[in-house]
Amino acid sequence: MIRVFLRKELMEIRRDKRLLVSIIILPFILLPIIGLILFATLGAQQPVIEIINQNPKNIPYVNFVEKNIESSGATVVMNSSSGTTPNAIIVFPKDFYDNVTNISRQAYVVLYVVISSNQQAVNIVNNALYNLLVNISSQRIAQLEKLANTSVSVDDIRNPIYLVLGYKTSSGSTTTSSANQLAQLSRLVALILFPSVTPVVFYLLEGITGERERRTLEALLSTPLTVRSFIVSKLLTASLLGFLSSIGDVLGTIIFVSVSGIGLAINLTEMIQLLALIVITYLISILLTGSLSLALLYIFGGSIRNIQIINFLILSFGMASSFISLFINTAQLSFPLSLIYIIPYVQLSLGFLSYVFGSIQESIFSLLVTTIISVVLIILVIRSFDSERLLLK
């Protein structure tokens, strides 16, 4: 009996071509493509350090730092000679040479950290500047050996240069250290924000296909209730239930951000803006989840197996966008790497981060376009559905 039933199940699977494509071919293609995109994007985003020299006499020291940075695997651009957005900017001021060559003075170097950059770039710069410090210190000690009677500051010998730290947004404007801390905090928020909308998928698909499984769908369609009204009501109900089921995650995220903001002494205005952005992005992600669920339901059908495939696809998109938010620098995304924006939820993730990183127009564009596309997709799918499409698996 078991063998007969198993044979029946296998025959059903073999007849369902879409299921075979979804289970075997689609994941086999989709996951490697996402992996290759992530690998290529990370590989192409090597740290870029810009050095600005304001005095030709500083060139020996500039060259020293440049060689140290390049030996660490980073790319150096000089005096904004490239259109590439750097991760950090080192400025050798005009009086650097005069101060560094005077044994009784301290010279300084200005370092701007672009807040969307990764920590690796900052570590490389700090290491290069430390090597420069040691080199200059050794030169000064050698001079003291010849000037035994010269009165100098011991601190100037041990610390011949000091660092003036500043922060810039990806658009080039000067910002504060709290904005940098807020940017790093936002990456963690993006990591946990998008998977929290996945309950919408379950409620929507179960709400539509569950009517058929309970044999109530035909009765509903025989009433004056139209197919469009049926789907819209299910979409709204699923969105509400999904929001209620994940409201704990959202509130937890808001509390986490608020407490972290207090601990990191982040500006209150910036904190309020971030919290509002979290809510807006979450609501748009619910809308996007509903549109994707309806589109995939229309494409694959509403069998139990196909519903599992749809759940897997949407969860994969959400997880991909979360991990991308941890590693990708939005300011350095250029074609063809910018094609990752076509992955669902990625445009929301990068749009969310772009706002925090200072690219407000780019953020508004990403969020607005995602909202419009989601609404258009919902309208198109609803118009395409008919009673026969709903009744067929």
HELIX and SHEET records of a PDB file:
HELIX    1   1 ILE A    2  ARG A   15  1                                  14    
HELIX    2   2 LYS A   17  LEU A   20  1                                   4    
HELIX    3   3 VAL A   21  ILE A   25  3                                   5    
HELIX    4   4 LEU A   26  ALA A   44  1                                  19    
HELIX    5   5 PRO A   56  ASN A   58  5                                   3    
HELIX    6   6 ILE A   59  SER A   71  1                                  13    
HELIX    7   7 PHE A   96  VAL A  100  1                                   5    
HELIX    8   8 GLN A  119  LYS A  146  1                                  28    
HELIX    9   9 VAL A  154  ARG A  158  1                                   5    
HELIX   10  10 SER A  177  LEU A  193  1                                  17    
HELIX   11  11 PHE A  194  VAL A  197  5                                   4    
HELIX   12  12 PRO A  199  GLU A  213  1                                  15    
HELIX   13  13 LEU A  217  LEU A  221  1                                   5    
HELIX   14  14 VAL A  227  SER A  245  1                                  19    
HELIX   15  15 ILE A  247  GLY A  263  1                                  17    
HELIX   16  16 LEU A  268  PHE A  300  1                                  33    
HELIX   17  17 ILE A  304  PHE A  327  1                                  24    
HELIX   18  18 THR A  330  GLN A  332  5                                   3    
HELIX   19  19 LEU A  337  ILE A  342  5                                   6    
HELIX   20  20 VAL A  346  PHE A  357  1                                  12    
HELIX   21  21 ILE A  360  SER A  384  1                                  25    
HELIX   22  22 SER A  387  LEU A  391  1                                   5    
SHEET    1   A 6 THR A  75  MET A  78  0                                        
SHEET    2   A 6 VAL A  48  ASN A  53  1                                        
SHEET    3   A 6 ALA A  88  PHE A  92  1                                        
SHEET    4   A 6 ALA A 107  VAL A 114 -1                                        
SHEET    5   A 6 ILE A 161  LYS A 168  1                                        
SHEET    6   A 6 THR A 174  THR A 175 -1                                        
END                                                                             
